[in-house]
Amino acid sequence: MITVTSARKNYGSFAALDDVSLEIPSGSLTALLGPSGSGKSTLLRSIAGLESLDEGTVHIAGEDVTTVTPQKRDIGFVFQHYAAFKHMTVRENVAFGLKIRKRPKPEIQKKVDELLEIVGLDGFQTRYPAQLSGGQRQRMALARALAVDPRVLLLDEPFGALDAKVRTDLRTWLRRLHDEVHVTTVLVTHDQEEALDVADRIAVMNAGRIEQVGTPEELYDRPANTFVMSFLGTVSKLNGQLVRPHDIRLGRQPELALAQNEGTAETLGITRATVERVVRLGFEVRVELRNEATGESFSAQVTRGDAHALGLAPGETVYARATTAPQLTAAVPVT
């Protein structure tokens, strides 16, 4: 387990960490999620020992490592831009940490071959980094970090420099990898979809503080405040309340916007709206609307079948109602 207690870190007048406390269970994959400047990378680097705290402590597996050097914390670290040894082959890069620890050659060879098979680079042992794709280089980086059997693996936006398709493939692969090796992993990301896809637990950060910690389902379905709800998924504002676009029902007549046995958003009522734009996103359709009573814009998300049945087109009038509206415990301004 990693335990951070009352961590503070200031850069002049800027509070990068403002009394942060967090427990990361052993064997979990925890995502630190938040916008730029929220403190997530500073927290990760403090766990790694690359940043010294002004106040607070860091414990790893019960050991106080607050003042311990990074080299002695027994961690693996992978950055967004991984600096591989260009003159070394894939095998030599992955074996580097084991060689400087003076492990026996047969042990090194066996370990490297096992890891390259796990990360999908079996057969690439003799290639050089320049001969690999960006995704393959990040897999090599993870194999190198895992080679020394770290008790903690820290990932600082490791897929941030890759294109969307490669990112999607790699995060699926990362989840499978974690299920195989079970090393305690902390992932920094600003990508909400990435966090929801791979993490067991998510800590949402904002302005140097942790807003909420929980499973992806808990944070998405029961956000603590408006910031968490807004950052962890798309939101619409309907009659002054935040709702998820996929929780808005549309109908051509007021009664068609109602749903049997839902009744969880009675106070929102039924809203008459004008369709401003219809955007087809694969199997889903985003409908951009304007509240005729208030003039506010909002969006709903429906299936292609529903969009076709309703005959949605710009300028048409529809009726909207939220079927679910989370009860937030605190109102934090949406930034």
N, C-alpha and C positions, 0 to 999 in steps of 0.2 A: 504494500500500500504506500501511496505517496500522500503525505499530509503537509499542506501549507497552512500556516497559522498567522493571522494578523499581519500579512505581508504589506509593506509600504515601500514604494520606490518613487523618488522624485527626480526630475531633471529640471533644475532651477525651480520655477514656480509651477511647472507642469507635473501633476500627480499621475504617473503611469500606472501605479498600483496604489489603491486607497483602501487599506484595511481589508485585504483579500484573504479569505480562509476557504480551503477546498480539500476534500478527501477524494482520492482516486483509488478505487478498489484494485487489489492485485488481480492481474489477468484480464482487466477490462480494456476496452478501447474507448477512451474519453476524448471528445472533441471540445476544444476551446473555440467558441464561435462568437464573432462580433465584428463591427466595422473597423476600419483603419483608425488607429489611435485609441482603441478600447482597452489595450493593455494585455491582449492575449499572447503576443510574442514576448513581451517583457516577462510575463509569468512563466512561459516555457523556458526562457533563457535563465530565469532565476532557479528553476528546478534543475537545469543543467549545470548551474554554477558559472555560467558565462556572464551573469549580472549579479552583483552583490546587493542584497537588500539593505535599505536604510533601517528598517525595523522588521521584526517577524522571524519565523523559522521555517525550515524545510526539513522534513524527515522522509527518508526512503527506507522501507522495510524496518521501521522502528528506530533507525539510526539517524541522529541529528547530523545532517550534512551541510548545515547553513554556512559554515566556514571552510568546508572541504573543497579542494580544487576539483575542477571538472574531470581531470584524469583519474581521480580516485573515487568518483561517484558511481562507476560501473554502469554507464549509460551508453546508448547508441543514439546518434544524432544525424538526422538527414535534413538538409536545407532545400529551399526551392531551387537554387542553382548549385548543383552538386559539382564540386571541383575534383574530378577524377585525375589520376596520374596518367597523363596522355601518353607517356612513353611505356606504360605498363599494359599488359594484356588484361582481359577481364579476370582471368584466374589470378593474376598477380595483384590486381586491385583488391579483389575480395580477400586474398590471403594476407594482405599487408599487416593488418592488426594482429594476426596470429604470429606472423614472423617476428614482429618487434617484441612479442611476448615470449619468443624463443620456444615455441611449441614444436614437437617432433614433426619432421617432414611427412611421414605417413599419416599422422593425425590431421595435418593441415590439408593434405590432398583429399582425404576422405570428407572432411568438413566442407571444403569448398565445393566439391562435386555434389554433395547432398544439398547444399544451399542453392547452387545454380539450377538444380533440378526443381527445387521447390518454387523458385521465382521464375521458372520458365525460360532459363537461359542455358539449358543443357545443350552442348554443341557449339556454344559461343565462347568457349574458354580461351581460344587463341586469338580472338578478335581484339582490336584496340577500341577505346571509347569513340573515336571519330567514325568508326564503322558501325556504330549502333544508332538506333533512333532515339529520340528524346525519352520515350517511354521505357525503352530497354536500358538506357543509362540510369534512370531512376530505379529500376528493378535491381541493377547492379549495385547502386548505392545502398538500397535496403539490405541486400545480401551482405555487403561489407559491414554494415552496422550490426547485423545479426551474428556475424561470424564469431565475435568474441563473447557470445552468450551474455548480453547485457541484461541486467534485471529490469531496466526501463528503456523503452524506445521512444524517442521524441522526434516528431515530424513537424517541421515548420513550413507549412504550405508546400509540400513536396511536389504537387502536381500543378502549381500555379502558372508555370511557364509553358504548359502544354495546351494543345488545342482541345476543344470540347469533347470530341469523340474519344481521344486518347485518355482524357481525364476520366470519362465515364467508364472505360474499360479498366483503367488502373484502380479506381476505387472499388470496383467489383472484385478485382484480383486482391487488393489489400485486405478486404474483409475475409476472403477465403484464406489468405496467408495468416491472418491473425487467428483464425479458427484452428489452424494447424499448429502454430508455435506458441500461442497463449502468453506471449510476453506482454507485460503491462505497457500500454501504448497511449501516448498523448499526442493528438493531432490538432495543430492550429490551422484554422481555415476561416475565410469570410464567406464561403459558399454554403448557403443553407442546405441546398440539395445534397451536397457532399456529406455534410454532418448528419443529415437524416438518413442517408444511405448506409454509411459505414459504422456509425458510432453506437455503442451500448448506452452511453450517457453523454449528455451535452451540457456544458456550462456556458451560458450566454453572458457575455461581458459587454459593458458599456461604461465609458468614462472612468476606467480604472477600477470598476466594481463588478461583482458578479450579481446579475439580476435574478437568475434562477438556474438550478441544477436539477436534472431529471432525465428520464428516458426520452427518446424522441417522441413517443406517443404522449407522455405526460406534458411535455412542453407545447406540443402542437394542439392538443385537445384542451389542456387546462393551463394556459399561459398565466403567469403571475401578474402581468401588467401589459399595457399597450405597447411598450417597447418590444417585449419578448414576442408578443403576437405579431407585430409588424415585421420583425426581423426574421421570424421563423415561418415564412410562408406569405403568400400574397393576401392582402386584405382590401376590403371595400368599406366605405363609410355609408351606412344606410340609416337615414333619420337620426343622425348623431351618434350612432353606435358602430363599432368595428365588427365586421363579420367576414367570413371566408367567402370568396366568390362562388365556390362550389356549393355553398349552403344557401344560395339565393335561388328561389323557385320563380320561374316566369310563367305568365299565362296571358292569353288574349283577352280574357274577361276576369274581373276581380276574383270570382270564386275559383277560377282555374289556378290561381296562384297559391291557393290553400292546399294543404296536404293532410290527409287523415292521420290522426293520432300523433302529430308532431308537436304542435302547441308549445314549443319551447321558446318562442320569441314573440309572444302575444303583443308585447308593448310596442314592437316595431310596426305593427299594422301592415297594411297593404299600400304600396306606393305606385302611383301612376308615373310612367317614365317613357321617354322617347329614345328609340334606338338611334345611336349616332354612328356606330361602326360595328361590323361583324368580322371577326378575325378567326380564320380556321387554323387550328394548331394540331395537325394530325387528326387524331380521333376525337379531340375536344374542340369546342368553339368558345372564344371569349367574346362576350357581348358588351360593348361599351355603351352606357346609358346615361341619360340626364334626368334627374328628379324634377318633374314638372312643377312641384310645389316650391322647392327650395332653389332650383337651378344647379344643385351640386351634381358632379359627375361621379359615377360608380360603375363597377363592372361585375358581371355575372359569368359563371362558367357552366356551360351545358354540354350535353353530348351532341354529336352531329345529327343523330336521329331526332332529338328534341328540337334542335334548331330548324331542321327541315320541316318538322310537323307544325311548328309555330309560324313558319314562313317569315323568319326574321330578316328585316332589311332596313337600311338607314331611313329614318323619317317615320317609321311605324310606331304606333303606341302599344305598350305592353304594361302589364301589372307585375310588380315584384314584391316578394316577401321573403324574409330570412327564416329558414327552418330551424336554425341553431345559431345562438349568439353566446359565446363564452362569457361567464361572469368573472370579470377581472377583479383581483383583490386590491390592486393599486393602479392609479393612473399616472403613468410616466409619459412625459411629452414625447411624441414621435419625432425623431430627428432625421 
